[in-house]
Amino acid sequence: MGLILFFIIFGATFALGYPIA
C-alpha cells in the first residue's frame, strides 16, 4: 500500500518535473 502510494507520488512528480523533453 505504502509502496503503491510512493510510486504514484514519485511518478506524478517525475512527470510534472520532467515533461516531454
N, CA, C and O atoms as a printed pandas DataFrame, in Angstrom:
    atom_number atom_name residue_name chain_id  residue_number  x_coord  y_coord  z_coord
0             1         N          MET        A               1    0.844   -1.195    0.000
1             2        CA          MET        A               1    0.000    0.000    0.000
2             3         C          MET        A               1    0.881    1.248    0.000
3             4         O          MET        A               1    0.743    2.123   -0.854
4             5         N          GLY        A               2    1.782    1.309    0.969
5             6        CA          GLY        A               2    2.690    2.462    1.034
6             7         C          GLY        A               2    3.558    2.552   -0.220
7             8         O          GLY        A               2    3.828    3.635   -0.738
8             9         N          LEU        A               3    3.988    1.372   -0.691
9            10        CA          LEU        A               3    4.846    1.348   -1.874
10           11         C          LEU        A               3    4.086    1.862   -3.087
11           12         O          LEU        A               3    4.637    2.584   -3.918
12           13         N          ILE        A               4    2.807    1.482   -3.180
13           14        CA          ILE        A               4    1.984    1.935   -4.301
14           15         C          ILE        A               4    1.815    3.453   -4.257
15           16         O          ILE        A               4    1.949    4.130   -5.276
16           17         N          LEU        A               5    1.520    3.978   -3.069
17           18        CA          LEU        A               5    1.354    5.430   -2.924
18           19         C          LEU        A               5    2.652    6.134   -3.288
19           20         O          LEU        A               5    2.637    7.179   -3.938
20           21         N          PHE        A               6    3.782    5.556   -2.866
21           22        CA          PHE        A               6    5.081    6.150   -3.168
22           23         C          PHE        A               6    5.304    6.183   -4.678
23           24         O          PHE        A               6    5.790    7.172   -5.226
24           25         N          PHE        A               7    4.938    5.082   -5.340
25           26        CA          PHE        A               7    5.108    5.007   -6.789
26           27         C          PHE        A               7    4.246    6.036   -7.498
27           28         O          PHE        A               7    4.681    6.667   -8.461
28           29         N          ILE        A               8    3.001    6.205   -7.008
29           30        CA          ILE        A               8    2.084    7.174   -7.620
30           31         C          ILE        A               8    2.627    8.590   -7.450
31           32         O          ILE        A               8    2.657    9.364   -8.406
32           33         N          ILE        A               9    3.052    8.926   -6.243
33           34        CA          ILE        A               9    3.575   10.270   -5.965
34           35         C          ILE        A               9    4.860   10.505   -6.756
35           36         O          ILE        A               9    5.045   11.568   -7.350
36           37         N          PHE        A              10    5.751    9.501   -6.759
37           38        CA          PHE        A              10    7.020    9.634   -7.465
38           39         C          PHE        A              10    6.783    9.790   -8.967
39           40         O          PHE        A              10    7.432   10.603   -9.625
40           41         N          GLY        A              11    5.854    9.010   -9.495
41           42        CA          GLY        A              11    5.539    9.079  -10.923
42           43         C          GLY        A              11    4.958   10.434  -11.295
43           44         O          GLY        A              11    5.321   11.010  -12.321
44           45         N          ALA        A              12    4.051   10.947  -10.459
45           46        CA          ALA        A              12    3.425   12.239  -10.741
46           47         C          ALA        A              12    4.468   13.352  -10.687
47           48         O          ALA        A              12    4.500   14.230  -11.549
48           49         N          THR        A              13    5.321   13.302   -9.663
49           50        CA          THR        A              13    6.352   14.332   -9.515
50           51         C          THR        A              13    7.330   14.276  -10.687
51           52         O          THR        A              13    7.737   15.314  -11.210
52           53         N          PHE        A              14    7.707   13.063  -11.099
53           54        CA          PHE        A              14    8.652   12.902  -12.197
54           55         C          PHE        A              14    8.032   13.391  -13.500
55           56         O          PHE        A              14    8.708   14.009  -14.322
56           57         N          ALA        A              15    6.735   13.110  -13.686
57           58        CA          ALA        A              15    6.045   13.517  -14.913
58           59         C          ALA        A              15    5.920   15.039  -14.965
59           60         O          ALA        A              15    6.064   15.646  -16.026
60           61         N          LEU        A              16    5.649   15.651  -13.803
61           62        CA          LEU        A              16    5.486   17.112  -13.772
62           63         C          LEU        A              16    6.843   17.813  -13.858
63           64         O          LEU        A              16    6.965   18.868  -14.481
64           65         N          GLY        A              17    7.851   17.223  -13.234
65           66        CA          GLY        A              17    9.173   17.847  -13.204
66           67         C          GLY        A              17    9.968   17.557  -14.470
67           68         O          GLY        A              17   10.914   18.275  -14.793
68           69         N          TYR        A              18    9.583   16.500  -15.190
69           70        CA          TYR        A              18   10.329   16.131  -16.388
70           71         C          TYR        A              18    9.361   15.857  -17.532
71           72         O          TYR        A              18    9.135   14.701  -17.890
72           73         N          PRO        A              19    8.787   16.918  -18.110
73           74        CA          PRO        A              19    7.823   16.758  -19.205
74           75         C          PRO        A              19    8.511   16.239  -20.463
75           76         O          PRO        A              19    9.698   15.914  -20.436
76           77         N          ILE        A              20    7.786   16.162  -21.538
77           78        CA          ILE        A              20    8.349   15.654  -22.794
78           79         C          ILE        A              20    9.486   16.569  -23.255
79           80         O          ILE        A              20    9.251   17.687  -23.713
80           81         N          ALA        A              21   10.708   16.082  -23.127
81           82        CA          ALA        A              21   11.862   16.896  -23.493
82           83         C          ALA        A              21   12.491   16.345  -24.785
83           84         O          ALA        A              21   13.484   16.890  -25.269
